[in-house]
Amino acid sequence: MRVLYLCLLILTLTSTSASANENIAYDKIAERAFIHYIQPAVKKFEAETSVTSLLIGALCENPDQKGLTSVRQQFKRSLKAWSAVEILRFGPLITDNNYERFQFYPDRKGLALKIIRRAFVSRAPDLINPELLVNKSIVLHGFGALEYILFGANSDTLIRETPQAIYRCALARTISIIMSRNAATLRNSWSSKNFARFFLNPSVTNPIYKTSREPVAELIKTLTTILQAATDQKLGPPLGKDRKFTRPKLAIFYRSEQTFKSIQNNMKNADKLFQSARFDQLLDEDSHWVSTAITTEFANLDRLLNKLHGIPVQEAFLEKKHRVTISLIRISIAVLYDHLKNTYANAAGLLVGFNALDGD
Amino acid sequence: MLPGYLSGSMHSMEISRRTLLASATVSLFMTGKCPTARAGTVQFASCRREVNGSFSAVLLDEAGQDLEVFPLQGRGHDVAFSPDGRILVAPARRPGNFCLVASTSNSFAPRIITAPIGRHFYGHGVFSKNGHFYFTTENDFENAIGIIGIYDVNRGFMRIGEYRSYGVGPHDIAILPDGKTIVVANGGIETHPDYGRAKLNLPLMKPSLAYIDVENGNQVDLAILHDNLHKLSIRHLTVIANGTVWFGCQFQGSKLESPALIGHHRMGEPIAMTHLPDELAGQLKNYIGSITGNSAGDIVAASAPRGNLVLFWNTVTGAYLGNKSMKDGCGIAATSDNGFLLSSGSGKIAATAISPGSLTTLSSRPDISWDNHMTNHG
């Protein structure tokens, strides 16, 4: 009997230890993702939006071509920083409609354009006051609205001192102030006192993450979400099923010619998150190839997106040669999606339930 | 005519009282063609993913064994039986546009009906009380309007018109015991097939329970959740004998919040949400996958597949009764002994003998996945 107890004790200790080790492996992924990717990304985004707001303020004070050029360049830098944050579609970014505040896309009905044009006509004073605009439509709180003001029709008039131009610049400044404040809030929401407390400490008493696997499953889900968004929302609708159905003006950030650049940055950042968190550490020797396949496919995707550098959106979505490239990009994304959602998730013990998908 | 809606390409209809209530001409699809097939047996149906990754709709017996397997061209969702149990219909999961119509007694070959251009299915449908019409939730995706498609069973499931669902993103649908009122869960989420399964209007969601006159499509009642719950998408529902609608929701807000996900409603009254013990609320992961009443109507079961739980309520007192653990458990159907048959995405079918009593595994095939819903007839 004593031998039996001893065997049971050893068995229990061994399995507890194995389970604890397994939990540590998952916890480390979340920790590395937080330290090496999430924290720097939200910090950089806060900094870039702050600079954008300062430069737009300066342009409004002294409108000239140099200032406008500088603002437009800074907008692109802000957008680049956003491309890193955009892929973190969980926690703070999806709280209080934060994602839609920064990026109201897809905007199938052209709501942003309608509201901005109406603002230009009305020149309503409450829209150029950040304390008041913050309570207005979220369509006026993000990149889409700012892009139209800085790059859309008649945006070159921003260097003039007409009442229309002055109002246009003031609206840009107000939006940029809101974006900068929201970016600061986002960074703070990710602090170790706030959401990171839950993300890094899964437990049965944690209101969001009960087990060590759940934060890692969240990261896989966010990676697959950005892949799905790139192909289903950003590339598919403007491409159309054939040339007859091409609608380049549905493309994200086409006015600033950042459509493909922003998608490429999303993909680069997804790869960076995957590598910096060391997702490969969850794979055993037999399934390690999955991690290599994912990294290789990200590289292939980057190579394909490089081919669209400098190609105007109209041309890219209309010309056969480029349409082929875009289709190849979508195939590459589909391969990555399958690798992550099925092969990797299965090998790493993170498979999502068949009946747990959104919208069913 | 249907007031205020039916212009342009929209097809309207008014189902006459005579058509609705009287018996109709016997057709290929109607009763009488094959009177004895599986008569007297209780049948169940559910969609599933097969070992090879293909999809099908399956007719089952009470022991969870296959009776018939009908291949599908894509993933299904729910299955509806005709009132006489001879026809089963399985519309595609969103945003699919195919719908299987099959005989449970081999009296006609399975056939596929297709959603019209500009529409797709949401995976749910229901027969009129006399079995002459089939109503299914559809999306008019260009205009982001919820639609109830109307199909004439006697005319080979020809689509003869449509009603508004009085909301966006209609999902589950049922008929009240009076046979005169359709109730539909408008989830409130706008989607468009060009954008995959992306949710396009989360900040502006407005879910509702809409009650619609079967005969003319008029709105009879519209129950809306309080503004602070506008992200609580009403997805699934079940109607018990006294006409009370029990419904299950999926919350699209912050994961730090755990609002009540199960509610009940009677026409003309305010919505009532149920209470769960605090320690359970967070475990459901803000997601209810299916809800069904037992045959006596005194107990309702709701599944939370993300939380791996099936929960039970007393419909008379509204009291929470308890729960059972089932990994990725989602499909629920009432059994003849007043209990429930449960199915899971990990291939299991189990029964609760006396709800919410013990869970008995009837079959387990980890290589297949049962889809979200299970339906019974008999």
Interface residues (C-beta under 8 A of the other chain):
Chain A: F90 G91 I94 T95 D96 N97 E100 P106 R108 I138 F198 P207 I208 K210 Q228 A229 T231 D232 Q233 G236 P237 G353 F354 N355 A356 L357 D358 G359 D360
Chain B: R49 H77 R93 R94 G123 G187 I189 T191 H192 D194 Y195 G196 R197 A198 K199 L200 L202 P203 R235 Q250 G253 S254 K255 L256 S258 G282 Q283 K285 Y287 G289 S303 P305 R306 N308 K327 D328 G329 C330 G331 S344 G345 S346 S369 W370 D371 N372
